[in-house]
Amino acid sequence: MQLVRAGERDALSLGLPEIARALIITGPHSQVRAFDAAADQFITYGPEERAAVLAEVDRFLTGLISELELWPGDGLLPPLFPQA
């Protein structure tokens, strides 16, 4: 993450489809509507689908962490109590 913040590397890609990304971005109580051209109708995705996406991300990260340790990097946030 430190390398990402410094602009030296890309962020960790989860490879999520557009609807999954939209569900995570919009928040826990939002809905995402998408048009299904094959069915000629709108489909509404909501909190249940968002929870399923987050569970999938959790499984992915849990597996990744079991293989190697993730380190977010130093200096991501300023110190709470700066030393004088």
LINSULGI-V110111 format. One record per helix or strand of 2 or more residues. SS is the DSSP state (a for helix, b for strand). FROM is the first residue (numbers start at 1). LEN is the number of residues. Records with the same first field share a line. If there is no record, write none. Layout:
# LINSULGI-V110111
SS=FROM-LEN + FROM-LEN
This chain:
# LINSULGI-V110111
a=2-4 + 18-9 + 47-21
b=32-5 + 41-5
